[in-house]
Amino acid sequence: MSKYSAGVLHGEELKALYELASILVYPSIYEGFGLPILEAMSNGCIPVARNHSSIPEVMGNAGIYLENDNVDQSISELIQIFQNTKKHEYILQSGFKQASKFSWTKTAADTIRFYKSLL
């Protein structure tokens, strides 16, 4: 159990779990940004998520989309990825590349630039 309250994981503990996992199944119906997907990709974990809200922008083509809740199709895609070493490596590298498009530094700089444009 985590040393953090209510079992919430942070920092190195969370990073270690993502690195041990092969996939992150993220079936959220509502999403503001999709930070768990970004965390998963940046730690070599393939995200599986619904195709809505901000998810396509965050995940790009570096994961598997749950289309119309077709679980069988998603499982079939996962099996193909893990059976094909080249495809698996491609998805992982796509995840690292996609995750690198986002950073707190860039977000802060963009926010400051926006506020300055309003002045």
C-alpha distances in whole Angstrom, upper triangle without the diagonal:
4,7,8,10,10,7,9,9,12,15,14,11,12,15,14,12,16,18,16,17,21,21,20,21,22,24,24,28,28,27,28,27,25,22,20,23,24,20,20,24,24,21,23,22,24,24,25,26,29,32,33,32,31,29,33,33,30,29,33,34,31,29,30,31,30,34,35,32,33,30,33,34,31,30,33,33,29,31,34,32,30,33,35,34,36,35,31,32,34,31,29,31,32,29,29,32,31,28,30,33,30,29,28,32,34,32,33,37,38,37,39,42,42,42,45,46,47,48
4,5,8,8,5,7,6,9,11,11,8,10,13,12,12,15,17,16,17,21,21,19,21,21,24,23,27,27,25,26,25,23,20,18,21,22,18,19,22,22,19,22,21,24,23,25,26,28,31,31,31,29,28,31,31,28,28,31,32,29,28,29,30,30,34,35,32,34,31,33,34,31,30,34,33,29,31,34,32,30,34,35,34,36,34,31,31,33,30,27,30,31,27,27,30,29,26,28,30,27,26,25,28,30,29,30,33,34,33,35,38,38,39,41,43,43,45
4,7,9,7,8,8,10,12,12,10,12,15,15,15,18,19,19,20,24,24,22,24,24,27,26,29,29,27,27,27,25,22,20,23,24,20,21,25,24,22,24,24,27,26,28,29,31,34,34,33,31,30,33,33,30,30,34,35,32,31,32,33,33,37,38,35,37,34,37,38,34,34,37,36,33,35,38,35,33,37,38,37,38,37,34,34,36,33,30,32,33,29,29,32,31,28,29,31,28,27,25,28,31,30,30,33,35,33,35,38,38,38,41,43,43,44
4,7,6,6,7,8,11,12,10,11,15,15,15,17,20,20,21,24,24,21,23,22,25,24,27,26,24,24,24,22,19,18,21,22,19,20,24,23,21,24,23,26,25,27,27,29,32,31,30,28,28,31,31,27,28,32,33,31,29,31,32,32,35,36,33,36,33,36,37,33,33,37,35,32,35,37,35,33,37,38,37,38,37,33,34,35,32,30,31,32,28,28,31,29,26,28,29,26,25,23,26,29,27,27,31,32,30,32,35,35,35,38,40,40,41
4,5,6,9,11,14,16,13,14,18,18,17,20,22,22,23,26,25,23,24,22,24,23,26,25,24,24,24,22,20,19,23,23,21,22,26,25,24,27,25,27,26,27,27,29,32,31,30,29,28,32,31,28,29,33,35,32,31,32,32,32,35,36,33,35,33,36,37,34,34,37,36,34,36,39,36,35,39,40,39,41,39,35,36,37,34,32,34,34,30,30,33,31,28,30,31,28,26,25,28,30,28,28,32,33,31,33,36,36,35,38,40,40,41
4,6,9,12,15,17,14,14,18,19,17,19,22,22,21,25,24,21,21,20,22,20,23,22,22,22,23,21,19,18,21,23,20,21,25,25,24,26,24,26,24,25,25,27,30,29,28,27,26,30,30,27,28,32,33,31,29,30,30,29,32,33,30,32,30,33,35,31,31,35,34,31,34,37,34,34,37,39,38,40,38,34,35,36,33,31,33,33,29,30,33,31,28,30,31,28,27,26,29,31,29,29,33,33,32,34,37,36,36,39,41,40,42
4,6,10,13,14,11,11,15,15,13,16,19,18,18,21,21,18,19,18,20,20,23,22,22,22,22,20,18,16,19,21,18,18,22,22,20,23,21,23,22,23,23,25,28,28,27,26,25,29,29,26,26,30,31,28,27,28,28,27,31,32,29,31,28,31,32,29,29,32,32,29,31,34,31,30,34,36,35,36,35,31,32,33,30,28,30,31,27,27,30,29,26,28,30,27,26,25,28,30,28,29,32,33,32,34,37,36,37,40,41,41,43
4,7,10,12,10,9,13,14,12,14,17,17,17,20,19,17,18,17,19,18,21,20,19,19,19,17,15,13,17,17,15,16,20,19,18,21,19,21,20,21,21,23,26,26,25,23,23,26,26,23,23,27,29,26,25,26,26,26,29,30,28,30,28,31,32,28,28,32,30,28,30,33,30,29,33,34,33,35,33,30,30,31,28,26,28,28,24,24,27,26,22,25,26,23,22,21,24,26,24,25,29,29,28,30,33,33,33,36,38,38,39
4,7,9,6,5,9,10,9,11,14,14,15,18,17,15,17,17,19,19,22,22,20,20,19,17,14,12,15,16,12,14,17,16,15,18,17,19,18,20,21,23,26,26,25,23,22,25,25,22,22,26,27,24,23,25,25,26,29,31,28,30,28,31,31,27,27,31,29,26,29,31,28,27,31,32,31,32,30,27,27,29,26,23,25,26,22,22,25,23,20,22,24,21,20,19,23,25,23,24,27,28,27,30,32,32,33,36,37,38,39
4,6,6,5,8,10,10,11,14,15,16,19,19,16,19,18,21,20,24,22,20,20,18,16,13,12,15,15,11,13,16,15,14,17,17,19,19,21,22,24,27,26,25,23,22,25,24,21,21,25,27,24,23,25,26,27,30,32,30,32,30,32,33,29,29,32,30,27,30,32,29,28,32,32,31,32,30,27,27,28,25,22,24,24,21,20,23,22,18,20,22,19,17,16,19,22,20,21,24,25,25,27,30,30,30,33,35,35,37
4,6,6,6,9,10,11,12,15,16,19,19,17,20,20,23,22,26,25,22,21,19,17,14,13,15,14,11,13,15,13,12,16,16,19,19,22,23,26,28,28,26,24,23,25,24,20,21,24,26,23,23,25,27,28,32,34,32,33,31,34,33,30,30,33,30,28,30,32,28,28,31,32,30,30,29,26,25,26,24,21,22,23,19,18,21,20,17,18,20,17,16,15,17,20,19,20,23,25,24,26,29,29,30,32,34,35,36
4,5,5,6,9,10,10,12,14,17,18,17,20,21,24,24,28,27,24,24,22,19,16,14,17,16,12,13,15,13,11,15,15,19,19,23,24,27,29,29,29,26,24,27,26,22,22,26,27,23,23,26,28,29,32,35,32,34,31,34,33,30,29,32,30,27,29,31,27,26,30,30,28,29,28,25,24,26,24,20,21,23,19,18,21,21,18,19,22,19,18,18,20,22,22,23,26,27,27,29,31,32,33,35,37,38,40
4,6,5,7,9,10,11,13,16,17,16,19,19,23,23,26,26,24,24,22,19,16,14,17,16,12,13,16,15,12,15,15,18,19,21,23,26,28,29,28,26,24,27,27,23,23,26,27,24,23,25,27,28,31,33,31,32,29,32,32,28,28,31,29,26,28,30,27,25,29,30,28,29,28,25,24,26,24,21,23,24,20,20,23,23,19,21,24,21,20,20,23,25,24,25,28,30,29,31,34,34,35,37,39,40,42
4,5,5,6,9,10,11,14,14,12,15,16,19,19,23,22,20,20,18,16,13,10,13,13,9,10,13,12,10,13,12,15,15,18,19,22,25,25,24,22,21,23,23,19,19,23,24,20,20,22,23,24,28,30,27,29,26,29,29,25,25,28,26,23,25,27,24,23,27,28,26,27,26,22,22,24,21,18,20,21,17,17,20,20,16,18,21,18,18,18,21,23,22,23,26,27,27,29,32,32,33,35,37,38,40
4,5,5,6,9,10,13,13,13,16,17,20,21,24,24,21,21,19,16,13,11,13,12,8,8,11,9,7,10,10,14,15,18,19,23,25,26,25,22,21,23,22,18,18,21,22,19,18,21,23,24,28,30,28,29,27,29,29,25,25,27,25,22,24,26,22,22,25,26,23,24,24,20,20,21,19,16,17,19,15,14,17,17,14,16,19,17,16,17,19,21,21,23,25,26,27,29,31,32,33,35,36,38,39
4,6,5,6,9,12,13,13,17,18,22,23,26,26,24,25,22,19,16,14,15,15,11,11,13,12,9,11,11,15,16,19,21,25,27,28,28,25,23,25,25,21,21,24,24,20,20,22,24,26,29,32,29,30,27,29,29,25,24,27,25,22,24,25,22,21,24,25,23,24,24,20,20,22,20,17,19,20,17,16,20,20,17,19,22,20,20,21,23,25,25,27,29,30,31,33,35,35,37,39,40,41,43
4,5,5,6,10,11,10,14,15,19,20,23,24,22,23,21,18,15,12,13,14,11,9,13,12,9,11,10,13,14,16,18,22,24,26,26,24,21,24,24,20,19,23,23,19,18,20,22,23,26,28,26,27,24,26,26,22,22,24,23,19,21,23,21,19,23,24,22,24,23,19,19,22,19,16,19,20,17,17,20,20,17,20,22,21,21,22,25,26,26,27,30,31,31,33,35,36,37,39,41,42,44
4,5,5,8,8,8,12,13,17,18,22,22,20,21,18,15,13,10,10,11,8,6,9,9,6,7,6,9,10,13,16,19,21,23,23,21,18,20,21,17,16,19,19,15,15,17,19,20,24,26,24,25,22,24,24,20,20,22,20,17,19,21,18,17,21,21,20,21,20,16,16,18,15,13,15,16,13,13,17,16,14,16,19,18,18,20,22,23,23,25,28,28,29,31,33,33,35,37,38,39,42
4,6,8,10,11,14,16,20,21,25,25,23,24,21,18,16,13,13,13,10,8,10,9,6,6,7,10,12,16,18,22,24,26,26,24,21,22,23,19,18,20,20,16,16,18,21,22,26,29,26,27,24,25,25,21,21,23,21,17,19,21,17,16,19,20,18,19,19,15,15,17,15,12,14,16,13,13,16,17,15,17,20,19,19,21,23,25,25,27,29,30,31,33,35,35,37,39,40,42,44
4,7,9,11,14,17,20,22,26,26,25,26,24,20,18,15,15,16,13,11,13,13,9,9,8,11,14,16,19,23,25,27,28,26,23,24,25,22,20,23,22,18,17,19,22,23,26,29,26,26,23,24,24,21,20,22,20,17,18,20,17,15,18,20,18,20,19,16,16,19,17,14,17,19,16,16,20,20,18,20,23,23,23,24,27,28,28,30,33,33,34,36,38,39,40,42,43,45,47
4,6,7,10,13,16,19,22,23,22,24,21,18,16,13,13,14,12,9,11,12,9,8,6,9,10,12,15,19,22,24,25,23,20,22,23,19,17,20,19,16,14,15,18,19,23,25,22,22,19,21,21,17,16,18,17,14,15,17,15,13,17,18,17,19,18,14,15,17,15,12,16,17,14,15,19,19,17,20,22,22,22,24,27,28,28,30,32,32,33,36,37,37,39,42,43,44,46
4,7,10,13,16,19,22,24,22,24,22,18,17,14,13,14,13,9,10,12,10,8,5,6,9,11,14,18,20,23,24,22,19,20,22,19,16,18,17,13,12,13,16,17,20,23,21,20,17,18,18,14,13,15,14,10,12,14,11,9,13,14,13,15,14,10,12,14,12,10,14,15,12,14,17,17,16,19,22,22,23,25,28,28,28,31,33,33,34,37,38,38,40,42,43,44,47
4,6,9,12,15,18,20,19,21,19,15,15,12,10,12,12,8,9,12,11,9,5,5,6,7,10,14,16,19,20,19,16,17,19,16,13,16,15,12,9,10,12,13,17,19,17,17,14,16,16,12,11,14,12,9,12,13,11,10,14,15,15,17,14,11,13,15,11,10,14,14,12,14,17,16,15,19,20,20,22,24,27,27,26,29,31,31,32,35,36,36,38,40,41,42,45
4,6,9,12,15,17,15,18,16,12,12,8,7,11,10,7,9,12,11,10,6,6,5,6,8,12,15,17,18,17,13,15,17,14,12,15,15,12,9,10,12,12,16,18,16,17,14,16,16,12,13,16,14,11,14,16,14,14,18,19,19,20,17,14,16,17,13,13,16,15,12,15,17,16,15,18,20,19,20,22,25,25,24,27,30,29,29,33,34,33,35,38,38,39,42
4,6,9,12,14,14,17,16,12,13,10,9,13,13,10,12,15,15,14,10,9,6,5,6,9,13,15,16,16,13,15,17,15,13,16,15,13,10,9,10,10,13,15,12,13,11,14,14,10,11,14,13,11,14,16,15,15,19,20,21,22,19,16,19,19,15,15,19,17,15,18,20,18,17,21,22,21,23,24,27,27,26,29,31,30,31,34,35,34,36,39,39,40,43
4,6,9,11,10,13,12,9,11,8,8,11,12,10,12,15,15,15,12,10,7,6,5,7,11,12,13,13,10,13,15,13,11,15,15,14,11,10,10,9,13,14,12,14,12,16,16,12,14,17,16,14,17,19,18,18,22,23,23,24,21,19,21,20,17,17,20,18,15,18,20,17,16,20,20,19,21,22,26,25,23,26,29,28,28,31,32,31,33,36,36,36,40
4,6,9,10,13,14,11,13,11,11,14,16,14,16,19,19,19,15,13,10,8,5,6,9,10,12,13,11,13,16,15,13,16,17,16,13,11,9,8,11,11,9,12,11,14,14,12,14,17,16,15,18,20,19,20,23,25,26,26,23,21,23,23,19,20,23,21,18,21,23,20,19,23,23,22,24,25,28,27,26,29,31,29,29,33,34,32,34,37,37,37,40
4,6,7,10,11,9,12,11,11,14,15,15,17,19,20,20,17,16,12,10,7,7,10,9,10,11,10,13,15,14,14,17,18,17,15,14,12,10,13,13,11,15,14,18,18,15,17,20,19,19,22,24,22,24,27,28,28,29,26,24,26,25,21,22,24,22,19,22,23,20,19,23,22,20,22,23,27,26,23,26,29,27,27,30,31,30,31,35,34,34,37
4,7,10,12,11,14,14,14,17,19,18,20,22,23,24,21,19,15,13,9,7,9,8,9,11,10,13,16,15,15,18,19,19,17,15,13,11,12,12,11,14,15,19,19,17,19,22,21,21,24,26,25,26,29,30,31,31,28,26,28,27,24,24,27,24,22,24,25,22,21,25,24,22,24,25,28,27,25,27,30,28,27,31,32,30,31,35,34,34,37
4,7,9,9,13,13,13,16,18,18,20,22,23,24,21,20,16,15,11,9,11,8,7,9,10,13,14,14,15,17,20,20,18,17,15,14,15,15,14,18,18,22,22,19,22,25,23,23,27,28,27,28,31,32,33,33,29,28,29,28,24,25,27,24,22,24,25,21,20,24,22,20,22,22,26,25,22,24,27,25,24,28,29,26,28,31,31,30,33
4,6,6,9,10,11,13,15,16,17,19,20,22,19,18,14,14,11,10,11,8,6,7,7,11,12,11,12,15,18,18,16,16,14,14,16,17,16,19,20,23,22,20,22,25,23,23,26,27,26,27,31,31,31,31,28,26,27,26,22,23,24,22,19,21,22,18,17,20,19,17,18,19,22,21,18,21,23,21,21,24,25,23,25,28,28,28,31
4,6,9,11,12,13,15,16,18,19,21,22,21,20,16,17,14,13,13,11,7,7,9,12,12,11,13,16,19,19,18,19,17,18,19,20,20,23,23,27,26,23,26,28,26,26,29,30,28,30,33,33,33,32,29,28,29,27,24,24,25,22,20,21,21,18,17,19,17,15,16,16,19,18,15,18,20,18,17,21,22,20,21,25,25,24,27
4,6,9,9,9,12,14,14,15,18,19,18,17,14,15,12,13,13,11,8,6,7,10,9,7,10,13,16,16,16,17,16,17,19,20,20,23,23,26,25,22,25,27,24,24,27,28,26,27,31,30,30,29,27,25,25,24,21,21,21,19,16,17,18,14,13,15,14,11,13,13,16,15,13,16,18,16,16,19,20,19,21,24,24,24,27
4,6,5,7,9,10,11,13,15,16,14,14,11,12,10,11,12,11,9,7,6,10,9,7,8,12,14,14,13,14,13,15,17,19,18,21,20,23,22,19,21,24,21,20,24,25,22,24,27,27,27,27,24,22,23,21,18,18,19,17,14,15,16,13,11,15,14,12,13,14,18,17,15,18,20,19,19,22,23,22,24,27,27,28,31
4,5,5,6,9,10,11,12,15,13,14,11,13,12,14,15,14,13,10,9,12,12,8,10,13,16,14,14,16,16,18,20,22,21,23,23,26,25,21,23,25,23,21,25,26,23,24,28,28,27,27,24,22,22,21,18,17,18,17,13,14,15,13,10,13,13,10,11,12,15,15,13,16,19,18,18,21,23,22,24,26,27,28,30
4,5,5,6,9,10,11,12,10,11,9,11,10,13,15,15,14,12,10,13,13,10,10,14,16,14,13,14,15,16,19,21,20,22,20,23,22,19,20,23,21,19,22,23,21,21,25,25,25,25,22,20,20,20,17,16,17,16,13,14,16,13,11,14,15,13,14,15,18,18,17,19,22,22,22,25,26,26,27,30,31,32,34
4,5,5,6,9,10,11,9,8,6,8,8,11,12,13,13,11,8,10,11,7,7,11,12,10,9,11,12,14,17,19,18,20,18,21,20,16,18,20,18,16,20,21,18,19,22,22,22,22,19,17,18,17,13,13,14,13,9,11,13,11,9,13,13,12,14,15,19,18,17,20,22,21,22,25,26,26,28,31,31,32,35
4,5,5,6,9,10,10,10,9,12,12,14,15,15,14,11,10,11,10,7,7,10,12,10,11,14,14,17,20,22,21,23,22,24,23,19,21,23,20,19,22,22,19,20,24,23,22,22,20,18,17,17,14,12,13,12,8,9,11,8,6,9,10,8,10,12,15,15,14,17,19,19,19,23,24,23,26,28,28,30,32
4,6,5,6,9,8,10,10,13,13,16,18,18,18,15,13,15,14,10,11,14,15,13,13,15,17,19,22,24,23,25,23,25,24,21,22,24,21,19,22,23,20,20,24,24,22,23,21,18,18,18,15,13,14,14,10,10,12,11,8,11,12,10,11,13,16,16,16,18,20,21,21,24,25,26,27,30,31,32,34
4,6,5,6,5,7,7,10,12,15,17,18,18,16,13,15,15,11,10,13,14,11,10,13,15,17,20,23,21,22,20,22,21,18,18,21,18,16,19,20,16,17,20,20,19,20,18,15,15,15,12,10,12,12,8,9,12,11,9,12,14,13,14,16,19,19,19,22,24,24,25,27,29,29,31,33,34,35,37
4,5,5,5,6,7,11,12,15,16,18,18,15,13,13,13,10,8,11,11,8,8,12,14,17,20,23,22,22,21,23,21,18,19,20,17,15,18,18,15,16,19,19,17,17,15,13,12,12,9,7,9,8,5,6,9,8,6,9,11,11,13,16,18,18,18,21,23,22,24,27,28,28,30,32,33,34,37
4,6,7,9,11,14,16,19,20,21,20,17,15,16,15,12,11,13,14,11,12,16,18,20,23,26,25,26,25,26,25,21,22,24,21,19,21,22,18,18,22,21,19,19,18,15,14,14,12,9,9,10,7,5,8,8,6,8,10,10,11,14,16,16,17,19,21,21,23,25,26,27,29,31,32,33,36
4,6,9,11,14,16,20,21,23,23,20,17,19,18,15,13,16,16,13,13,16,19,21,24,27,26,26,24,26,25,21,21,23,20,18,20,21,17,17,20,20,18,18,17,14,13,14,12,9,11,12,9,8,11,12,9,11,14,14,14,16,19,19,20,22,24,25,26,28,30,30,32,34,35,37,39
4,7,9,13,16,19,20,22,23,20,18,18,18,15,13,15,14,11,11,14,17,19,23,26,24,24,22,24,22,19,19,20,17,15,17,17,14,13,17,16,14,15,14,10,10,11,9,6,8,10,7,7,11,12,10,12,15,16,17,19,22,22,22,25,27,27,28,31,32,32,35,37,37,39,41
4,6,10,13,16,18,20,21,19,16,17,17,14,12,14,14,10,9,12,14,16,20,23,21,21,19,20,19,16,16,18,15,12,15,16,12,12,16,16,15,16,14,11,11,12,9,7,10,11,8,9,13,13,11,14,17,16,18,20,23,23,23,26,28,28,29,32,33,33,35,37,38,39,42
4,7,10,13,15,17,19,17,14,14,15,13,10,12,11,7,6,8,11,13,16,19,18,18,16,17,16,12,13,14,12,9,12,13,10,11,14,14,14,14,12,9,10,11,7,7,10,10,7,10,13,12,12,15,17,17,19,22,24,24,24,27,29,28,29,32,33,33,35,38,38,39,42
4,6,10,12,14,15,14,10,11,13,11,8,11,10,8,5,6,8,10,14,17,15,16,14,16,15,11,12,15,12,10,14,15,12,13,17,17,17,17,14,12,14,14,10,10,13,11,9,12,14,12,12,15,16,16,18,21,24,23,22,26,27,26,27,31,31,31,33,36,36,37,40
4,7,10,12,14,14,10,11,14,12,9,12,11,9,6,5,6,7,10,13,11,12,10,13,12,8,10,12,10,9,13,14,12,14,17,17,18,19,15,14,16,15,12,13,16,14,12,15,17,15,15,19,19,19,21,24,27,26,25,28,30,29,29,33,33,33,35,38,37,38,41
4,6,9,11,11,7,9,12,11,9,11,11,11,8,6,5,6,9,11,10,11,11,14,13,10,12,15,13,12,16,17,15,17,20,21,22,22,18,17,19,18,14,15,18,16,13,17,18,15,15,19,19,18,21,23,26,25,23,27,29,27,27,31,32,30,33,36,35,36,39
4,6,9,10,7,9,12,12,10,12,13,13,10,8,5,5,7,8,8,10,11,14,13,11,14,16,14,15,18,19,18,20,23,23,25,24,21,20,22,21,17,19,21,18,16,20,20,17,18,21,20,20,23,24,28,26,24,28,30,27,28,32,32,30,33,36,35,35,39
4,7,9,6,6,10,11,9,10,11,13,11,9,6,6,7,9,10,12,13,16,14,12,16,17,15,16,20,20,19,21,24,24,25,24,21,20,22,20,17,19,21,17,16,20,19,16,17,21,19,19,22,24,27,25,23,27,28,26,27,30,30,29,31,34,33,33,37
4,6,6,7,9,11,11,12,14,15,14,13,9,10,10,11,12,15,16,19,17,16,19,21,19,20,23,23,22,25,28,27,28,28,24,24,25,23,20,22,23,20,18,21,21,17,18,21,19,19,22,23,26,24,22,25,27,24,24,28,28,26,28,31,30,31,34
4,6,7,9,10,11,12,15,16,15,15,12,13,13,14,15,18,19,23,21,19,22,24,22,22,26,26,25,27,30,30,31,30,26,26,27,25,21,23,24,20,19,21,21,17,17,20,18,17,20,21,23,21,19,22,24,21,21,25,25,23,25,28,27,27,31
4,6,5,6,9,10,13,14,14,15,13,14,15,17,17,20,21,24,22,20,23,24,22,22,26,26,24,26,29,29,29,28,25,24,25,23,19,20,21,18,16,18,18,14,14,16,14,13,16,17,20,18,16,19,21,18,18,22,22,20,23,26,25,25,29
4,5,5,6,8,10,11,10,11,9,11,12,15,15,17,18,21,19,16,19,21,18,18,22,22,20,22,25,25,25,25,21,20,21,19,16,17,18,15,13,16,16,12,12,16,14,13,16,18,21,19,17,21,22,20,21,25,25,23,26,29,28,29,32
4,6,5,5,8,10,10,10,9,11,12,15,16,17,18,21,18,16,19,20,17,18,22,21,19,22,25,24,24,23,20,19,20,18,15,16,17,13,12,15,15,11,12,15,13,14,17,19,22,19,18,22,23,21,22,25,25,24,27,29,28,29,32
4,6,6,9,11,12,13,12,15,16,18,20,21,22,24,22,19,22,24,20,21,24,24,21,24,27,26,26,24,21,21,21,19,16,17,17,13,12,14,13,9,11,13,10,11,14,16,18,16,15,19,19,17,18,22,21,20,23,26,25,26,29
4,6,9,9,10,12,12,15,17,19,20,21,21,24,22,19,21,23,20,19,23,23,20,22,25,24,24,23,20,19,19,17,14,15,15,12,10,12,11,7,8,11,9,8,12,14,17,15,14,17,19,17,18,22,22,21,24,26,26,27,30
4,6,6,6,9,9,12,14,17,18,19,19,21,18,15,18,19,16,16,19,19,16,19,22,21,21,19,16,16,16,14,11,12,12,9,7,10,10,7,8,11,11,11,14,17,19,18,17,21,22,20,22,25,25,25,27,30,29,30,34
4,6,7,10,10,13,15,18,19,19,20,21,19,16,19,20,16,17,20,19,16,19,22,20,20,19,16,16,16,13,11,12,12,9,8,11,10,7,9,12,11,12,16,19,21,18,18,22,23,21,23,26,25,25,28,30,29,31,34
4,6,8,9,13,14,17,18,18,18,19,16,14,17,17,13,14,17,15,13,16,19,17,17,15,12,13,13,10,8,11,11,7,8,11,10,8,11,14,13,15,19,22,24,22,22,25,26,24,26,29,29,28,32,34,33,34,38
4,7,10,13,15,19,19,19,18,19,17,14,16,16,13,12,16,14,12,14,17,15,15,14,11,10,11,8,5,7,8,5,5,8,9,7,9,12,12,14,17,20,22,21,21,25,26,24,26,29,29,29,32,34,33,35,38
4,7,10,12,16,15,15,15,16,14,10,12,13,10,9,13,13,10,12,15,15,15,15,11,10,12,10,7,8,11,8,7,11,12,10,12,15,15,16,19,22,25,23,23,27,28,26,28,31,31,31,34,36,36,37,40
4,7,9,13,12,12,11,12,10,7,10,10,7,8,11,11,10,12,15,15,16,16,12,12,14,13,9,12,14,12,11,15,16,14,15,18,19,19,22,25,28,26,26,29,31,29,30,34,34,33,36,38,38,39,42
4,6,9,9,10,10,12,10,7,11,12,10,11,14,14,13,16,18,18,20,20,16,15,18,16,13,15,17,15,14,17,18,15,17,20,20,20,23,25,28,27,26,29,31,29,30,33,33,32,35,37,37,37,41
4,6,6,6,7,10,8,6,10,11,10,11,14,15,15,17,20,20,22,22,18,18,21,19,16,18,21,18,17,21,21,19,20,23,23,23,26,28,31,29,28,32,33,31,32,36,36,34,37,40,39,39,43
4,5,6,8,10,8,8,12,13,12,14,16,17,17,20,22,22,24,24,20,20,23,21,18,21,23,20,19,23,23,21,22,25,25,25,28,30,33,31,30,33,35,32,33,37,37,35,38,40,39,40,43
4,5,9,11,10,10,14,15,15,16,19,20,20,23,24,25,27,27,24,24,27,25,22,24,27,24,23,27,27,24,25,29,28,28,31,32,35,34,32,35,37,35,35,39,39,37,39,42,41,41,45
4,6,9,9,9,11,13,14,15,17,19,19,21,23,24,26,27,23,23,26,25,21,23,26,24,22,26,27,24,25,29,28,28,30,32,35,34,32,35,37,35,36,39,40,38,40,43,42,42,46
4,6,6,7,9,10,11,13,15,16,17,19,20,22,24,25,21,21,24,23,20,23,26,23,23,26,27,25,26,29,29,29,32,34,37,36,34,38,40,37,38,42,42,40,43,46,45,45,49
4,5,5,6,9,10,11,12,14,15,17,18,20,22,24,20,19,23,22,19,21,24,23,22,25,27,24,25,29,29,29,32,34,37,36,34,38,40,38,38,42,42,41,43,46,46,46,49
4,5,5,6,9,10,11,12,14,15,16,18,21,22,19,19,23,22,20,22,25,24,23,26,28,26,27,31,31,31,34,36,39,38,37,40,42,40,41,45,45,44,46,49,48,49,52
4,5,5,6,9,10,11,12,14,15,17,20,20,17,17,20,20,17,20,23,21,21,24,25,23,25,28,28,29,32,35,37,36,35,39,40,38,39,43,43,42,44,47,46,47,50
4,5,5,6,9,10,11,12,14,15,18,19,15,15,18,17,15,17,20,18,17,21,22,21,22,25,26,26,29,31,34,33,32,36,37,35,36,40,40,39,42,44,44,45,48
4,5,5,6,9,10,11,12,14,17,18,15,14,18,18,15,17,21,20,19,22,24,23,23,27,28,28,31,33,36,35,34,38,40,38,39,43,43,42,45,47,47,48,51
4,5,5,6,9,10,11,12,15,17,14,14,17,17,15,18,21,20,20,23,24,23,25,28,29,29,32,35,38,36,36,40,41,40,41,44,44,44,46,49,48,49,52
4,5,5,6,9,10,11,13,14,11,11,14,14,12,14,17,16,16,20,21,20,21,24,25,26,29,32,34,33,33,36,38,36,38,41,41,40,43,46,45,46,49
4,5,5,6,9,10,12,13,10,9,13,13,11,13,16,15,15,18,20,19,20,23,24,25,28,30,33,32,32,35,37,36,37,40,41,40,43,45,45,46,49
4,5,5,6,9,11,13,11,10,14,15,13,15,18,18,18,21,23,22,23,26,28,29,31,34,36,36,35,39,40,39,41,44,44,44,46,49,48,50,53
4,6,5,6,9,11,8,8,12,12,11,14,17,16,17,20,21,21,23,25,27,28,31,34,36,35,35,39,40,39,40,44,44,43,46,48,48,49,52
4,6,5,7,8,6,5,9,9,8,10,13,13,13,16,18,18,19,22,23,25,27,31,33,32,32,36,37,36,37,41,41,40,43,45,45,47,50
4,6,7,9,8,6,9,11,10,11,14,15,15,17,20,20,21,23,25,26,29,32,34,33,34,37,38,38,39,42,43,43,45,47,47,49,52
4,6,9,8,8,11,13,13,14,17,18,18,20,22,23,24,26,28,30,32,35,37,36,37,40,41,41,43,46,46,46,49,50,50,52,55
4,6,5,6,9,10,11,12,14,15,17,19,20,21,23,25,26,28,31,34,36,35,36,39,40,39,41,44,44,44,47,49,49,50,53
4,6,5,6,8,10,11,12,14,15,17,18,20,21,23,25,27,29,32,34,33,34,37,38,38,40,43,43,43,46,48,48,50,52
4,5,5,6,9,10,10,12,14,15,16,18,20,21,23,25,28,31,33,32,33,36,37,36,38,41,41,41,44,46,45,48,50
4,5,5,6,9,10,10,12,14,15,16,18,20,21,24,26,30,31,30,31,35,35,34,37,39,39,39,42,44,44,46,48
4,5,5,6,9,10,11,13,14,15,17,19,21,22,25,28,30,29,30,33,34,33,35,38,38,39,41,43,43,45,48
4,5,5,6,8,10,11,12,14,15,17,19,21,23,26,28,27,28,32,32,32,34,37,37,37,40,42,42,44,46
4,5,5,6,9,10,10,12,14,15,17,19,22,26,27,26,27,30,31,30,32,35,35,35,38,40,39,42,44
4,6,5,6,9,10,10,12,14,16,18,20,24,25,24,25,28,29,28,31,33,33,33,36,38,38,40,43
4,5,5,6,9,10,11,13,15,16,18,22,23,23,24,27,28,28,30,32,32,33,36,37,37,39,42
4,5,5,6,9,10,11,13,15,17,21,22,21,23,26,26,26,28,31,31,32,34,36,36,38,41
4,6,5,6,8,10,11,14,16,20,21,20,21,24,25,24,27,29,29,29,32,34,34,36,38
4,5,5,6,8,10,12,14,17,19,18,19,22,23,23,25,28,28,28,31,33,33,34,37
4,6,5,6,9,11,12,16,17,17,18,21,22,22,24,26,26,27,30,31,32,34,36
4,6,5,7,10,12,16,17,15,17,20,20,20,23,25,25,26,29,30,30,32,35
4,5,6,8,11,15,16,14,15,19,19,18,21,23,23,23,26,28,28,30,33
4,5,6,8,12,13,12,13,16,17,17,19,22,22,23,25,27,27,29,32
4,5,7,11,12,11,12,15,16,16,18,20,20,22,24,25,26,28,30
4,7,10,11,9,10,14,14,13,16,18,18,19,22,23,23,25,28
4,7,9,7,8,11,12,11,13,16,16,17,19,21,22,24,26
4,5,5,6,9,10,11,12,14,15,17,18,20,21,23,25
4,5,5,6,9,10,10,12,14,15,16,18,20,21,23
4,5,5,6,9,10,11,12,14,16,17,18,20,22
4,5,5,6,8,10,10,12,14,15,16,19,20
4,6,5,6,9,10,11,12,14,15,17,19
4,5,5,6,9,10,11,12,14,16,17
4,5,5,6,9,10,11,12,15,16
4,6,5,6,9,10,11,13,15
4,5,5,6,9,10,11,13
4,5,5,6,9,10,11
4,6,5,6,9,10
4,5,5,7,9
4,5,5,7
4,5,5
4,6
4
